[in-house]
């Protein structure tokens, strides 16, 4: 059984940090009901089933594992989505990447990009984000594959 103390716990304060988040979240899956924007708190949060690439890449004979991970962004002013039906609460979305762009007003545009053309776009006053595993990991037979 993997060590729970080895769970990921990261903080992002700039665009470079968010590239690390993007790498760790690649191929994570999420359902629509696990995506929340708390307007009053200016907080956007997602709960992913994250594929543990850091384990899978340590050796060919290791089990493929997933873990529950919380991605939280603070100081979010607005959120838009494209090609994501939030009414379909059980639809599975597969995470591809997190893109960050600096806007003319010095805010940031943060995009969560999913397979099938789904995008969640957020405007943030500044980058203040965390990515944290919060469960025991479990074995999965499926290992994501990418065509080069």
N, C-alpha and C positions, 0 to 999 in steps of 0.2 A: 504494500500500500504506500503510495507516495506521501511524502512528508508535507503536512498542511502548512508548516512554517516556511516551506519553499514556495508558497503561493506568490504570484506576481503582485506587486504594489508599486505603481509608478505615478509620478507627478509631471505634468507638462505645463511649461510657462512660455514656450516659443514654438515656432514652426518646426524646428528640428526635432524637438521632443515629440510632436504629434506624428512625425514620420515613423518614430519608434512604435508608437501606439498602433499605427496603421499596419506595420509589419506583424506585430503580435496578434492583431485582430483578423488578419487575412484568413478567410474561409470560416470565420465564426458564423453561427446561425442565430437568428432571432425571430420571434413572432411579434406581430404588430402590437399586441397588448402589452409587451414589455418595453415599449417606447413611450416616454412621458416628457411633456414640457410643462413645467410649473412656472407660469408667467409671473406670478407675484414674487416668487423667489429668484427669477431670472435663471432658472436651472433646467437643464435638459439632461435626462438620464436614460440609459439603455441597459438592459440585462441580456448579455449574450451567452450562448454556449460556445466557448472559445476552444478552437483546436489548438492543442499544446505543441506547436511546432518545435519549441525548445526541447521537448522530450523526444519527439519523433526523429529529430535530426542527430540525436546522440548515439544512435546505433540501429542497425537493421533488425535486430532481434527484440527491440523494445516494443511494448504495446503502444498503440495509438490511443491518445487520451483526450478528453474534453473536460472543461471545468466551467462553472458559472462565473462570469466576470461582469462587473459593473463599470460602465463608462459614463462619467459625469462631466458636464461642461457647466461652468458658472459664468455669470455676466452675459447671458444670452438675451438679446433684445427681441429677436423674432425668428420664427421657424417656418419653413415652407417644405412641402414634399411634392415629388413628381413620381408618377407611376407606382404609388404605394396606396392601397386602399385600406385606410385605418379602420373601416367598418368590418373588414374581414380579419378579425382578431387572431385567428389561428394560422394565417398564411405565413409560411416560412420564407424568410429573406436571407440570402447568403451575402455576407459582407465581402466586398472586394478591396476598397481603399478609403482612406481619409485624405482629402485634399484641402489645403489651406491657401487662401489668397488674401493679401493685404488690400483693403479698400481705400479709395481716395480720401475718405473721412477718417482714416487711421484705424478704423474698426477692422475686424477680420471676417471673411466668409469661410465657414467650415462646412465641407460637404462630406457626408457619409454616402458612399456609392455602393450599390448592391447589384447583384447579377439581375439581368432582365430589364435594365434601364431604370431601376428605382434609385431615387436620390432624395436625401434629406439635407436641406441647406439651412444653415443658421448664421445669423449675424451676431458677433460677439464684440464687446467693448475691448477686451483683451483676452489673451489665452490663459485660462486657469482651469485645468482639467486633471482628472484622475482616472486611472485604469487599475482596478483591483479585483483579484480573484477572491471569492468568498465562500467556496464550497470545497468539498472533497472532489477530486477528479474521478472520472470513470473511464473504463475501457470502451473504445469504439472500433468496430471492424473497418469502417470507412476512413480512408486517408485521402484527402483532396488531391487531385491531380491537375496539373496545368500543362497545356500544350504550349510549346515554345515556337 
